[in-house]
Amino acid sequence: MVATMHRLAAAMLVLLCCCCLFLATQQQQQQQQLQPAAGGNRASPSCIPHERDALLAFKHGVTSDPGGVLSSWRRDGRHDEQDCCRWRGVRCSNRTGHVHELRLGSTFDGPDLAGQISPSLLALDHLEHLDLSWNYLAGPTGRLPEFLGSLKNLKYLNLSGIPFYGGVPPQLGNLSRLQYLDLSSWMGGMNSMDLSWLTHIPSIQYLNLNRVDLSTVADWPRVMNMLPSLRALHLSGCSLASANQSLPHLNLTYLEELHASGNSFHHPMVTSWFWNITSLRFLYISSTSMYGQFPDALGDMTSLQVLDLSNDYCLYDYHDDDKNMRRMITNLKNLCNLEVLNLECTLLYGDVAELLPRCSPNKLQELDLGSNHLTGMLPRWMGQFMSLVVLNLGWNYITGHVPYEIGKLSNLTHLDLSINKLDGTITEEHFASARSLQYIDLSYNALKIEISSDWQPPSKLDTVNFASCQMGPLFPGWLQWNVSIAYLDISSASIADRLPQWFSDAFSNVWFMNISNNQLNGTLPADMGSMSLQELDLRSNKLTGQIPTLPPNIHTLDLSNNFLSGPLPSATRSANLTHLSLFSNRLTGHIPESFCKYQQIVVLDLSNNFLEGEPPLCLGVTECMELVALSNNSLSGKFPSFLQKLTNVHFLDLSWNKFSGRLPMWIGSLTSLRVIRLSHNKFFGSIPVNITNLSCLQYMDLNNNKISGSLPIYLSNLKFMTNLFCSDGIEVIDSHLNSLSTVWKGQELNYGSIKRIVETSMTSIDLSSNDLTGEIPEEIVVLDALVNLNLSRNHLTGVIPKKIGEMRSLQSLDLSRNMLSGEIPATLSNLTFLSYLELSYNDLIGRIPSGVQLDTLYAEYPSMYIGNVGLCGHPLQNNCSSERHAPKQGGLGRTEEGYGIPFFYLGLGCGFVVGTWIAFGVLLFKRNWRIACFRLSDKLYDKVYVLVATWARARQTQTD
C-alpha cells in the first residue's frame, strides 16, 4: 500500500512537472511574440487603432519637421510599419499595447518640430510620459493648451523651451498622479498669478518653473510647503518678490535641490525661509539681491554638496563701512560634503585662509571666491585640495607670494588669481604637477615670471593671461612649447625685444592675442597671414616697417601708437575685419579702394598719420560703421559723400585735414551721431539748419574753419544736451580707440578717450574761430546739460541771452572777441559749476553782476573782462556812478585787438592824406616857400652825391 502510494505520488509529480514545463514554454512563446523590436517597440503589430489615429492627427498638427523625427509615423506601408509602437519616440505597454510614452523632446541648439499640440492626444488614455521639450509647438494662439490637464494618467510632463506666453492653465492641477513637471523657458513669456493648483498634485517630486513670471504670487513658499514629496524645485528668474515668509511647520523634508537664482528678494539673507531645510544637497540662490550677514543655520546644512550665493554683477566702489559688507562668520567646518562653493561678488571681507573649507579637501572641486574684499595670504596647505578643478580668487586684495604647493593640484584646470596684490616670483615649480591646467590668469599683480625658455609645461594650456606681470625684457621663450594656446594676453609685461622667429608657428592656433603696451621693436612677421588670429592688439609699442598680409580670419586689429610706415594694408584676404585701429603711426599714401571690401567694419581709425588724397567713395558700402576717425592727416576734397549712407555712425572725426566746401544738408540725417569733429579744415558756408535733427549729439566741434551765417535755431531738438533721454542705445566702443581734445578753459586740452566722453556725458559745442554773424539765439539756454560752450573769435552781435543762468551744467563759457553789446546778464552768477569765463574784447557795458562765483573766476582769470571799457563796478577799478554815462558802443574798448583796430587804421590813413595835402597846398600857393624847398632839396642832393663819390674812391684805393 505504501509502495502504491509512493508510485502514485511519483506519477503525479512527473505529471505536474510536465504541466509546468508546458506552461513555461507557452509563456516564453507569448513573451517572444510580445518582445519589442529594436528601439523598445514590440515585434508583432499590436498598436491600438484609435491611438494610432490620434498620433497621426498629432503629426498633422506639425507643420515643420526638418529632422524627419516623425517620418516613421505612417498609415500606409508594410503591416509592421503601421504599428505605432514601432514609431520613433513612441513607447507602448508590453502587456496591453497602449501608448504609455511620447518622447519627442529636442535640444536647445536645434528644435526638431514646429506647429501645435493637437487635442487628439486626449485619445491616449494610458499616456504616462509626455516630453515635447524645446520644440516650436506653441501653435497659432501661443498658449499652453488647457486640455493637457485631462491626461489624468500623466506622471511625467516636460514642455520646457516651448515659447508659450500667457497664463499657466490651472487645469494642470487635475494631473493628480504627476511626479515630474517642467514648464521652464529660456526666454520667459508665461506667468501665473496663483499657484494653488499645485496643491492638488501631492505626489510631485520635480517642479521646474524657471522664468515663469510669478511676481504677483506672494505665498509661493506656503504652496511649496504643501508638496511633501518634492525633491527638486526650480524657480530661477521668476521675478519672485521675497523669500522671507514665515513657515510654522516645514513639510519639505525630502527637498534636495533648490534653484531660486535671478530673483529680487531685497531683504536680509538671514530672514529667508529655506535655511532650515537640512536635507538640501544643492542650493542655488545667486543674484537675488539679498544682503546682510550669512545665517548661522548655514553651518548646519551638512548635506550640502553645491552652494551658490554668487552675484552676476559686482560693486567695486564699496567701502569697509558699507552695510552690505559681510564677513563669513558662519563656520563652514561642518560642511564636509561640499563639492562646489561659489561666493563670487558677495561683498565678503576677511582673511582668505579662514574661508577655505578645510573639512572636505578631497571632495571640493570648485572654489570661487572672486570679486570680493578678501585679504591675507594664500596658505601653503592649499595643496591638500587634491580634487580641486576650479580655483578663482581673482579681484580681491590678497597679498604675499603664491605658494609652491599650488603646483601639486594635479586635477586643477582653471586657476584665476588676477587683480590682487600678490608679489614674488613665479617659477617652473609652481606648475610642477599641474598636468591638467588649461586656464591660468595671474594678471595685474606685482609678480615676476622667471621661467626658462627651455621649460616645457606638463599641461596643454588654452588660456594664458599674464598682463601687467614682469616677464621681460626678453620675449618669454617657454611659450613656444604651448602650441595649444588659443588666448594669450601678455600686455604691459615690460618686454623689450623683437618678435621671435617662431612667433607665427608657435601661435598658429591663437585666436586672441594682446601684447600691447610693451617695448616691442623690429618688424611684424612676414608670414603672420598664415595665423588663425581673430583679435590682435599690438598697440603702444615701437614696431617699425610695413604692415604685412593680415590673417584671413582677423576681425579686430589694433596697431596704433607704433612707428609703422608704408601704405595701408590691403583688404584682399581680411574681408571679415570689423575693428581697425592704426592711429598714430607713419603710414602714407591714399586710402585704397580695397578698404571697400570691409563691408562689416564697425570701427575705422586712421587718424594721426600722413595719409593724403580723397577717401574712396565706395566706403559707403560699409553701412555698419559706427566710428570714423580720419583726423590729423592731409586728406582733402569735399565733405566725404560716402558718409551719407552711414546711418549708424556715432563718432565722426575729420579734424586737422584739408577738407573744404560746404557742409551738406544730409548731415542732419546721421541721427545716431554722438560726436562730430570737423575743426581745423577749410569748410565754409553756413551751418545746415537740420543739424539740430541730431538729437543724440553731445559733442560738436567745428572750430577754425570759415563757416559763416548765423547760429542754427531749434536748438531744443538736441535732446541729449537738454537732459532728455536719447534712444540710440549704443554700446561704448573700447577705451583705447582714439582720443578727443577740446578748447577748454582757453586752451586746447586732451579730454581723454571716446569712452570717457560718452560715459561721463560730457557735452560740448565749439564753433570758435569762424565767421559767424548775427545774434546768439535765446533758445540756446534750453541746453541745460551743456558743459562747454565756445563761440569766441566770430562776428556775433547783440546781447548775451538774459536767461543764460539756466544753463546750470556749464563749466566753461567763452564768448570773447565778438561784437556783443549790452550788459552782462545778472543770471550769470547762478552758474555754480562755472570754472572758466571769458568775455573779453566785446562791447559790453554796465555794472558787472555780483557773486562769489564770478569773483573767484576773476581772481583766477583777471583778463576775462578786458577790452570792454564800458564795464564798471567790482571787481574792476573804475566805479559806476549815476552821473557817469556809458560810452557809446563802438570800437573804443578794443585796445589790443578786435574790431576797434580797423577804426584806428582808418583814422591814421585819413590823417596822413590830410597832412600831405596841406603841405602840397602851401608849396602850391607860396612861391617863396616853393623856391626855398627846391633849393634845399638840391643842396641835400649835392651833399649826398659828394659823400657817396668820396666813399667810393677811397674804397677803390684800398682795394688796389
NUTOR-723591 format. One record per residue (C-alpha): x, y, z; residue in one letter. Coordinates in pm, whole numbers, plus 50000, padded with zeros to 5 digits. Example, Ala and Ser with C-alpha at 12.3 -4.5 7.8 and 13.67 -1.06 7.14 Angstrom:
BEGIN
512304955050780A/513674989450714S/
//
This chain:
BEGIN
500005000050000M/502775022950090V/504635014449772A/501505020649570T/501105054549729M/504725062849652H/504305053149288R/501135073949263L/502835103749415A/505755099949179A/503445098048881A/501575129048990M/504865146849043L/506025138248693V/502665149548555L/502915182048748L/506435188348615C/505275182148260C/502415206748304C/504745232848445C/507185227348159L/504365230947908F/503065262848067L/506555277748083A/507095270147715T/503795286547622Q/504565317147830Q/508015320647672Q/506485319047326Q/503995345947420Q/506765367847559Q/508765363247240Q/505735374347043Q/505315404947265L/509055412947287Q/509765448447150P/511965451846848A/514975474746830A/514205508146992G/511915492947253G/508885485147028N/507065452147003R/507745427046730A/504115419746642S/501685446446518P/499575452846823S/499025490446801C/495605501846923I/493925515946607P/492335546446767H/495605555146939E/497415552546605R/494835576346458D/495425600346747A/499165600346683L/498665606446311L/496375635446398A/499145649246621F/501565646246326K/499065665346112H/499395694846352G/503165695546299V/503935719546015T/507715715646011S/509885685246078D/513325692545928P/514945663746115G/512425637946000G/511505628546356V/508005617846255L/508975602745920S/508245567646051S/504705577646151W/502715564345852R/499365548145789R/500455530845469D/503385507445411G/504025472645537R/501965458445815H/504745462046070D/505335498445965E/501765506746064Q/502475495746418D/502635528546611C/504605510946885C/507495508746638R/507375545746556W/510175568546668R/509545583847008G/506605561047090V/506725535947377R/503915511047440C/502995487747725S/504345452447676N/501195438947836R/498335459047692T/499775475947382G/498565510147490H/500805540347424V/502475549047752H/505205573447647E/505835600447386L/509485610647385R/509755638447125L/511945662847314G/514515682147112S/517615701647219T/518315738147285F/520575740246979D/518035729346723G/514295723746764P/513015694946552D/509275701346540L/507145732146475A/503395736046479G/500835729646751Q/499945703447008I/496865685346880S/493915677447113P/494005642646960S/496415633447239L/493355630847466L/492655597247299A/495805583447461L/494055574147784D/497015554747919H/499715580747844L/502055584548140E/505105601947992H/504935632247758L/508095650447650D/507735677647383L/510525699947516S/512475725147307W/510185724247007N/508225752646846Y/504815738346928L/503165769647069A/500625769746785G/498785799946649P/497505810746992T/500875807647166G/499105794947480R/499785763447676L/496795740347595P/494335736147877E/493295701547755F/496595687247874L/495065688248220G/492745659948110S/495535634448062L/494785620148404K/497405592448395N/500355615248326L/503275610948561K/505845629948352Y/505195662448161L/508045682048003N/507095712747796L/510285732347865S/511675755147598G/508395758047407I/507805795447351P/504425797547521F/503145830347660Y/500255839947879G/498985823248193G/499745787948310V/496385769648297P/495275758648646P/493745727648480Q/497195711948517L/496205707148881G/493955678448761N/497055657448691L/496975642549039S/499435614648954R/502065638348815L/505575633948956Q/507625654748707Y/506565688748568L/508815711648366D/507375743848218L/510645763348214S/511585786647932S/514815801747810W/513185834747718M/510175838347950G/506655847047842G/504415826848070M/503045838648401N/500925826548687S/499025847148940M/498035817549155D/499925785349228L/497275769349446S/496555743749172W/499875727449261L/498435716249595T/496265691249403H/499415673049289I/500735659449618P/502945633149454S/505035657749252I/508765653249304Q/510305675549037Y/508955710448963L/510635734448721N/509045768548658L/512235787348566N/511485821248407R/507735818448455V/506635852348589D/505455847448949L/505835883649058S/502275885349193T/502435852549385V/503245862849742A/502525829849914D/504705807349698W/506675792849996P/503395782050160R/502285764649840V/505605746549804M/505445736050167N/502225716850083M/504105694249841L/505675669250083P/507125646749811S/509035674949644L/512715667249585R/513765693449327A/512375728849297L/513465752649020H/512205788449045L/515085808248893S/514285840848714G/510635840648822C/510575876848949S/509735864849297L/509415894449533A/510615879049857S/511615847350040A/511225859250398N/507825843650465Q/507355825350791S/506525787950782L/505485774851128P/505915738551020H/508285726950747L/506975697650538N/509735697350275L/511735670250443T/512715653550115Y/513775685049927L/517325680649796E/517605707149525E/516505743749533L/517135768449250H/515955804049318A/518635824549138S/517875856348949G/515055868749170N/514935902049351S/514275894549715F/515755926849858H/515695916150220H/518245903750476P/519635869750390M/519035855650737V/515235860450710T/514815835650423S/512635805450497W/514775778250337F/517795778250571W/516205751750794N/515865726050517I/518725703750628T/518045678150355S/519245702150083L/522175689949875R/522095716349600F/521325752849682L/521475778749404Y/520425813749516I/522735835949312S/521855871749212S/518905875449449T/519755910049591S/519715896649946M/522015915050183Y/523445913250531G/525255885650715Q/525115848950626F/522835829150861P/524215806651135D/521895779151013A/524065775550706L/526625757450917G/524045730451000D/523265722050637M/525715693250643T/524245675950337S/525175704750105L/527225694849803Q/526715726649599V/526325761449749L/525995790749508D/525385825149660L/527215844549389S/526095875649202N/526245882248830D/527265918348890Y/529715932649140C/530085965249329L/533705976249319Y/533216010149484D/532045997949824Y/533716007950149H/534565989450466D/531606005150645D/529145995350372D/526025979850527K/526125952450265N/529645941750354M/529635908550534R/532105885550697R/531625848150671M/531125843651043I/529305810950980T/531645781851041N/531985760250732L/533885732850910K/530775710750927N/530075712650551L/532215682550479C/530305671850168N/530865704249975L/531945698849616E/531125733449477V/531355766149674L/530605798149480N/530625830749675L/531725853549390E/530675890049421C/529055885849764T/530845915449928L/532835892150153L/535715905750355Y/538165889650592G/541125866150575D/541015842650278V/542585814550481A/539645814850723E/537115809950444L/538725779950279L/536725748950382P/539405725250515R/536805699350615C/536475684550264S/539885686950096P/539305655249895N/535755664349782K/535935701249696L/536055705149317Q/535125741549256E/536015771049478L/535015805849360D/535635834749600L/536425860149328G/535445896849320S/535245902449694N/537245921249957H/539345892450085L/542755899450234T/545525879050389G/547895854350230M/547345821650046L/548065793050287P/550535765850195R/548035738850291W/546035747149977M/547915717949824G/545585694850020Q/542655701749784F/543675673649552M/540235671549386S/540095708549307L/539285715648942V/538405752948951V/540055778849178L/539005815249140N/540335840849389L/540625869849143G/539585905849211W/540495906149582N/543205921549800Y/545225890249870I/548885897149941T/552115877849968G/553615850949748H/551895823649551V/552725791349740P/554605764249551Y/552105738849686E/549535751249437I/551525732149177G/550535699249345K/546905702949238L/547085677648960S/543355679748875N/543275717848857L/542145730348515T/541195766548597H/543375789948807L/542465826748847D/544455848349091L/544155880148884S/543845915849015I/545185910749366N/548275923949546K/550385893149505L/554145896749466D/557185874849443G/558415852249167T/556645825348965I/558905796648856T/558545762248700E/557955747449044E/554535764149062H/553415741748775F/555385710248856A/552395686648884S/549705708248724A/549255684048436R/545545692748391S/545905730748388L/544245747148089Q/543355782148213Y/545735804648407I/545205841448490D/547775858948711L/547255893248554S/547535926648731Y/549725915349018N/553275925449109A/554545891449004L/557765883748822K/557655854348584I/561035836648571E/560635805548361I/563395790948146S/562975792747771S/563615755347751D/560975745648008W/558025726447868Q/554865727748082P/553265694448178P/549815705748063S/548275719047746K/547435755047823L/544485770247642D/544225804647808T/547255824047935V/546915858448093N/549985874748250F/549025910948178A/550975936148390S/553305909348523C/557075913148486Q/558045889448203M/560725908948012G/562955922147890P/563255891547661L/560255876547490F/559135846347703P/560575817247508G/558785789847705W/555535799647537L/556745784247211Q/556115749247354W/552445757247422N/551105752647072V/547615746847214S/547235782747338I/544145799747199A/544035830847422Y/547215849847508L/547495882747699D/550995894347796I/550325931547770S/552225956547987S/554765929448069A/557975950248024S/559015930947713I/561655950047516A/562545925647240D/561795916546882R/559035892246795L/560795858146773P/561125838346451Q/558925810546588W/556115835446658F/553815825946368S/554325788346403D/554075785346782A/551005807646799F/549295793746491S/546235783546695N/545885816046890V/542675834846813W/543115862847071F/546475879747129M/547285910847330N/550935921647358I/550175958947382S/551945984747599N/555365968747581N/558515979747401Q/558465955347113L/560715966346831N/561565954246484G/559075944346219T/555945923446215L/556365887046095P/556035884845721A/554205851545750D/551575862346002M/549005858245726G/549065820745799S/547935825046161M/544425818746299S/544225852546472L/540825868646511Q/541785896346753E/545285911646761L/546345940446984D/549935953146946L/549295989847021R/551726012147207S/554975995047111N/557916005146892K/557245983846588L/558585995746254T/558345986045890G/555295979145680Q/552145960645773I/552305925645619P/549465904745481T/546845900545753L/545425867345878P/542295857845682P/540035853945987N/541035885546171I/538175908346273H/539845931346531T/543255947146466L/544905974246674D/548415985246575L/548076021146694S/550856041146860N/553776024946681N/556226035946412F/554786015946125L/555266031045782S/554386024945421G/550926021145271P/547786008545439L/547325970445432P/545275955145156S/541855941345240A/542115913144989T/542455884545241R/540925900145551S/537435909945446A/536005899645787N/537605929245966L/535225948146195T/537625969146407H/540695985446251L/542766009746457S/546026022546306L/546176057646452F/549456074446548S/551796057346305N/553716069445999R/551526054745730L/551496072245394T/549656071945065G/545956070844989H/543176050745148I/542956021844899P/539696012044735E/540255976744863S/539045990145200F/535575988745050C/535745951045095K/535455956845470Y/531685955345445Q/531285945545811Q/533665971345955I/532385989546263V/535436009546373V/537856026546132L/540536047646299D/543346060146072L/543986093146248S/547376109046310N/549206095546007N/550426110345678F/547576099445453L/546536121545165E/544056124344883G/540316118744892E/538716089245075P/537226064444825P/533516069144761L/532896031744779C/533406032445157L/529696039245172G/529026002045127V/530235996345482T/526936006545638E/527825990645972C/530426017146059M/529936033646398E/533276051546431L/535116070046154V/538316087446268A/540496102545995L/541856132746183S/545326147646165N/546216136645812N/546416155445483S/543176142645338L/541416166345102S/538346171044892G/534806180044985K/532876166445280F/533086128445214P/529866118445042S/530176081845144F/529206092245497L/525646098245379Q/524976060845384K/526436055245732L/523206059545924T/524656040646222N/527756062146266V/528166075146622H/531616090946609F/532906111746318L/536296129046332D/537656146746022L/539586173946208S/543036186846116W/542856178745745N/542446198445423K/538776192245358F/536866221245206S/533476230745067G/530096234145231R/528646211545496L/525956190445324P/522296192845419M/522106154845459W/524326157045765I/521096160445962G/520126125045856S/523006109546054L/520716107746353T/522916083546551S/525806108346574L/527106114146925R/530436130946844V/531286151746536I/534666169146493R/535346189346178L/537766215146324S/540866228946151H/539716223845795N/538576247945524K/534826243045536F/532786273845453F/529176283945419G/526516282445687S/525776255145939I/522966233345798P/519726241245980V/518806204446013N/521926197246216I/519566201246511T/517966168346400N/520916150846564L/519046145246887S/521776123147035C/524596147546963L/526696155247268Q/529986167947123Y/530206192046826M/533496208046730D/533626229846415L/536276254646526N/538916270246298N/537046268645969N/535476295945756K/531886288945848I/529616319145819S/525976327845869G/524036326946191S/523736300946465L/521066274446395P/517696277246564I/515566249346715Y/518446240046945L/515936223147176S/516006193846932N/519456184947063L/517796163647330K/520986149247475F/522146184347559M/518836191747727T/519006162847975N/516416143547777L/516686106447701F/518476096247384C/517166063247248S/520026052247024D/521136025847277G/524746023947159I/527416003947331E/530536022847430V/533386014947196I/536586002747357D/538536028447554S/541826026947361H/540246039547040L/541306074946960N/541176104447198S/539476138047185L/540776172747255S/538736204147301T/539336240847366V/538716240347737W/539396269547968K/541086289147693G/543506262147582Q/543276230247381E/543296200947620L/543066163647567N/539816153747731Y/540526116347706G/539116087147518S/535856084847333I/534676060947602K/535216087647866R/533356113447660I/530326090747630V/530296075747978E/530676109348154T/528066125347925S/530496153547853M/528576177547625T/530356204447426S/529766229147142I/532816246346995D/532196269846700L/535116293046771S/537406309546512S/534876311146231N/532966339146058D/529616335246230L/527356365746244T/524046375446394G/522826371946749E/523116343346995I/519626327946991P/517796329947322E/516806293447273E/520356282547344I/519566283847716V/517486251747686V/520746232347653L/520916228548028D/523136197548004A/525826216047807L/529206216047982V/531366235847739N/530266264147507L/532836282247296N/531656308747046L/534766330447060S/536546347446768R/533486352746550N/531416383246448H/528436377546677L/526386408046772T/523516415947000G/523296408147370V/524156377947581I/520916358147642P/519356370647965K/518426335348084K/521906321348035I/521916313048405G/519526284148328E/522406265148165M/523326251748506R/525706224748380S/528086249648215L/531666246648334Q/533366266148057S/531916296147868L/533906315847611D/532226344447419L/535356365647374S/536436385347066R/532996391146920N/530866422746890M/528466415547173L/526896445647340S/524626453847629G/525026443847990E/526246411148137I/523106392148249P/522726390148626A/521736353248595T/525336345248503L/526126343648873S/523746313548901N/526186291148715L/527646274749024T/529636248848823F/531286275148606L/535076272648634S/536076293348330Y/534536325148188L/535906346247903E/534026377547784L/536976399047675S/537116421747368Y/533426428147316N/531326459747356D/529776450947689L/528686479147918I/527226484548262G/527786470548607R/529316435848641I/526966412148826P/527926404249182S/528516369349312G/531126348149486V/531446325549182Q/532266354448948L/534706369649199D/536536336349225T/536766333548847L/538096369148818Y/540806361449074A/541956332348859E/541386348748519Y/541796386548565P/541636392448187S/538126378648149M/536586413748115Y/539436431647936I/538616451147621G/535166461547746N/535736497847854V/532046502447919G/532096477648210L/532326490948562C/531966481048923G/533556454249134H/535986437749071P/537186464248819L/538846496248945Q/536536520148759N/533466526148971N/529976530848838C/528386564948919S/524986579248849S/526456609548665E/528686588448451R/527366579848110H/528376548247947A/530486553447635P/528896548947302K/529116515047151Q/531896510946906G/535496501046891G/536816523347172L/537066494247407G/539306473347185R/542766485047281T/544716453847196E/542876437146913E/539366432646791G/537116452946574Y/538376486546717G/541656481846526I/540206488946176P/538866522446300F/542336531346428F/543906524446091Y/541116543545916L/541826574346130G/545566570546073L/545076569245693G/542776599645691C/545296619645894G/548116610345658F/546116621145349V/545016654345507V/548546662845628G/550086655245288T/547586677645104W/548186706445349I/551936705445275A/551396704144899F/548816732244920G/551286755745096V/554006749144836L/551496753944557L/550326788644667F/553556802544833K/556156808644559R/558946818544801N/558386786945009W/558366766044692R/561726780544570I/563286776244916A/562096739844933C/563546731244590F/566896748244677R/567056728244999L/566456695744813S/569176704544556D/571736711644830K/570896679245007L/571276660544678Y/574696676144610D/575966667944958K/574816632044934V/576386628144589Y/579776642044706V/579676619645014L/578966588144811V/581606596544544A/584326602644809T/583476569544986W/583586550144659A/587036564344559R/588516556344899A/587166520944874R/588746515944532Q/592146529144654T/592176503844941Q/591396475544701T/594346484544469D/
//
